[in-house]
Amino acid sequence: MAVQTGAFRGAGVVSATTEATLPSVFDIWAQQSLSDSIKPALNQVVNFTSLWYPKKCQNIKKYFDELYLGFSFILDGYYLRNYGGSFAENFYGIKRIDSKTNKPPVDKNRMKSMFFITIWPYLRAKLDKLHERLTAISDQQRTRFTTLFLKYYPYLKTVIGIATVIFQLAYVFNFAKTPAPFLWLAGCHLEKLTPADLMAFDTLPLHLQSGGPLTRLWRFIVSIPAVFGRLFTYGLFFVQFLEYFYASGTADQFSTTHQRGSPPKHPAKRLTEAEVLTLEVDKCPLCYRRRVNDTVLAVSGYVFCFSCIDGYVRREGLCPVTYLPATVNELVRLYKTT
């Protein structure tokens, strides 16, 4: 069997003489995204349905994890037994191959694959919920087991995450045939389905059949959870970024850097009421002198000296009396007729 180079494996390209093709890392990410999004999508359907039928959906919501485990065991077990891969893997044209026999996994190796496809995600979800619940318990109520679990479970998740990254990097650069640690523990690696595999299937899954309206509709429906799951992830990251941006004080720094200085107080507002009432109508509100070259600011209707209001509007961009935004285009010169 020909082996892909690291660059080609990342793109999923092989030569024409290659008998078996290893899937690209993008195919692997896509099938993993689909696999991870099916359960949240079904959970949302249950939550939505419970708004109309709360009593009927009560037990479904309570035992949703167990019901989904059974559903996944049946669905992925069927696809693994008949098509050599889980539903998500088969959807993207991928199959599992036993690394020792170079054939689809059977018996014990198939059970290993079923454990990591169905049971391990269920256990991890339960452990995550347990960790979240125990974290809220006070130190006085924690047992020795609780303390040890809270201390070491995050390390276990970190180790699994690091191992996953290492395996994927080794896969991309052609140092390994297995892109995930759980695949390695199951004794399998992934390959693309070949035309011979499709011919050998008793019945071809709808999403692998030749293009047609029904096939395209089915592929679109199945891909919706993965697409919306990805968009939700990006949106959540953006929200977290905004929370950090405003919580860290960075937003305040930007706002103070670009903030316009507070407009100066109108001179009449510093006068007493009697002085304001006695202010002559031909006086400029800015310089207190008799107006020269009367100019009205259209946004507020106040009249000023042309030199006073022109310089002020150019500098501040607003009316000195009402603080309404203004430009020099809104200055209207007044002329007296003799």
Secondary structure, 3 states (H helix, E strand, C coil): CCCCCHHHHHHCCCCCCCCCCCCCHHHHHHHHHHHHHHHHHHHHHHHHHHCCCCCCCHHHHHCHHHHHHHHHHHHHHHHHHHHCCCHHHHHCCEEEEECCCCCCCCHHHHHHHHHHHHHHHHHHHHHHHHHHHHHCCCHHHCCHHHHHHHHHHHHHHHHHHHHHHHHHHHHHCCCCCCCCHHHHHCCEEEEECCHHHHHHCCCCCHHHCCCCHHHHHHHHHHHHHHHHHHHHHHHHHHHHHHHHHHHCCHHHHHHHHHCCCCCCCCHHHHCCHHHHHCCCCCECCCCCCECCCEEEECCCCCEEEHHHHHHHHHHHCECCCCCCECCHHHEEECCCCC
